[in-house]
């Protein structure tokens, strides 16, 4: 839910709970479970899965390799499920011209620094910077250039904005903050 008024701009960010992450986690889990079952079946010399015959697979070297891929896939799948359950990367961006403050909040990995919260005055924002890299892997990111600090990304690197959408978003943000736009 994004919300905008004359003095306040709030953008909510989705984080890790995206449909593609669910699809990859399920696919990876089922595929690696299949690999592990076939590797285990080749070791035991029995059919554990009725659809696949493991009699043709010799444990050394094919069964060991399939078991390794199965275990590695289960670790990666569990990592993705943890990301989804913790909702890493979700949060909000709030620009408040009345108070003159920008607040950026994100959820990170569990631990001491799970809550990431940045707050700074709007008057410190020098410009909105557009970084555009075209080619095989195009990258279009908006940054807030803040005096005396690092540039803070406003759009995510996974957002595939068209050039027109990016220009429009940069123009709206620059107009709201009353700062210039720079293109790199």
C-alpha positions in Angstrom: 0.0 0.0 0.0 1.5 3.3 -1.1 0.0 6.5 0.2 0.6 10.1 -0.8 -0.7 13.4 0.3 0.5 17.0 0.0 3.0 16.7 2.9 3.5 12.9 3.4 4.7 10.2 1.1 4.7 6.5 2.3 5.8 3.5 0.3 5.6 0.0 1.6 8.1 -2.6 0.4 7.2 -6.2 -0.1 10.5 -7.9 0.9 11.1 -11.6 0.5 7.5 -12.8 0.4 7.1 -12.7 -3.4 5.5 -15.4 -5.5 8.7 -16.2 -7.3 10.5 -16.9 -4.0 7.7 -19.3 -3.0 7.9 -21.0 -6.4 11.7 -21.3 -6.2 11.6 -22.6 -2.6 9.0 -25.3 -3.4 10.7 -26.3 -6.7 14.1 -26.5 -5.1 12.8 -28.5 -2.1 11.0 -31.1 -4.2 13.8 -31.4 -6.7 16.5 -31.8 -4.0 14.3 -34.3 -2.1 14.0 -36.3 -5.3 17.8 -36.3 -5.8 18.4 -37.3 -2.2 15.9 -40.2 -2.4 17.4 -41.5 -5.6 20.9 -41.3 -4.1 19.7 -43.1 -0.9 17.8 -45.7 -3.0 21.0 -46.4 -5.0 22.9 -47.0 -1.8 20.3 -49.3 -0.3 19.6 -51.1 -3.6 15.9 -50.6 -3.3 13.2 -48.5 -5.1 12.1 -45.8 -2.7 10.3 -43.9 -5.5 7.9 -46.0 -7.7 8.2 -43.6 -10.7 12.0 -43.9 -10.8 14.0 -47.1 -11.0 17.2 -46.7 -9.0 18.6 -50.1 -10.0 20.3 -48.5 -13.0 22.1 -46.0 -10.8 25.3 -47.2 -9.2 26.1 -45.7 -5.8 29.7 -44.8 -6.7 29.9 -42.2 -8.3 26.3 -41.3 -9.5 24.5 -42.0 -6.2 27.0 -40.0 -4.2 26.8 -37.1 -6.5 23.0 -37.2 -6.5 23.0 -37.4 -2.7 25.3 -34.4 -2.5 23.1 -32.4 -4.9 20.0 -33.4 -2.8 21.6 -32.2 0.5 22.9 -29.0 -1.1 19.5 -28.3 -2.5 17.8 -28.9 0.8 20.2 -26.4 2.5 19.5 -23.7 -0.2 15.7 -24.4 0.0 15.8 -24.1 3.8 17.6 -20.7 3.4 14.9 -19.5 1.0 12.2 -20.6 3.4 13.9 -18.8 6.3 14.1 -15.6 4.1 10.4 -15.9 3.4 9.3 -16.5 7.0 11.5 -13.6 8.3 10.3 -11.4 5.4 13.8 -9.9 5.0 13.8 -6.6 3.1 10.2 -5.6 3.8 9.5 -2.3 5.4 8.6 1.2 4.5 9.9 4.6 3.3 8.3 7.7 4.8 8.9 11.2 3.6 7.3 13.9 5.8 7.6 17.5 4.7 5.7 18.9 7.7 8.2 17.4 10.1 11.1 17.7 7.6 12.2 14.1 8.2 12.8 11.0 6.0 12.4 7.6 7.7 13.5 4.4 6.1 12.7 1.1 7.9 13.6 -2.4 6.8 13.5 -5.9 8.4 16.8 -7.7 8.2 18.1 -11.1 9.4 17.4 -12.1 13.0 19.8 -10.9 15.5 20.9 -7.7 17.2 20.5 -5.6 14.0 17.2 -7.1 12.7 15.5 -3.7 12.6 17.2 -1.3 10.2 16.0 2.3 10.8 17.4 5.4 9.1 16.2 8.9 9.9 17.6 12.1 8.5 16.3 15.6 7.7 14.9 16.4 4.3 17.1 19.5 4.0 20.2 17.1 3.8 19.0 15.6 0.5 21.0 17.2 -2.3 19.4 15.5 -5.3 17.7 12.4 -6.7 20.2 10.5 -8.8 19.2 8.1 -11.6 21.7 5.3 -12.4 21.0 3.7 -15.7 23.1 0.7 -17.1 21.8 -0.9 -20.3 23.0 -4.1 -21.8 22.5 -7.8 -21.2 21.5 -7.2 -17.6 20.0 -3.7 -17.5 20.0 -1.9 -14.1 17.9 1.2 -13.3 18.1 2.5 -9.7 17.1 5.7 -8.1 19.2 7.1 -5.3 18.8 9.9 -2.8 22.1 11.8 -2.6 22.5 13.0 0.9 25.2 15.5 2.0 28.0 14.0 4.0 26.7 10.4 3.7 26.4 7.6 1.3 23.7 7.6 -1.4 20.6 5.7 -0.3 18.8 3.6 -2.9 15.2 4.5 -3.3 14.1 1.7 -5.7 15.1 -1.9 -5.2 17.6 -3.5 -7.5 15.1 -6.2 -8.3 12.5 -3.7 -9.6 12.5 -3.8 -13.4 11.2 -0.3 -14.2 11.0 0.8 -17.7 12.9 4.0 -18.5 9.6 5.9 -18.7 8.4 4.6 -15.3 11.8 5.4 -13.7 11.8 9.0 -15.1 8.3 9.5 -13.9 9.1 8.2 -10.4 12.3 10.3 -10.2 10.3 13.4 -11.3 7.6 12.8 -8.7 10.1 12.3 -6.0 12.2 15.3 -6.9 9.1 17.5 -7.1 7.9 16.2 -3.7 11.3 16.9 -2.1 12.0 20.0 -4.2 15.5 18.8 -5.2 17.1 18.5 -8.7 17.6 15.2 -10.6 21.0 13.9 -11.7 21.5 11.2 -14.3 24.5 8.8 -14.4 
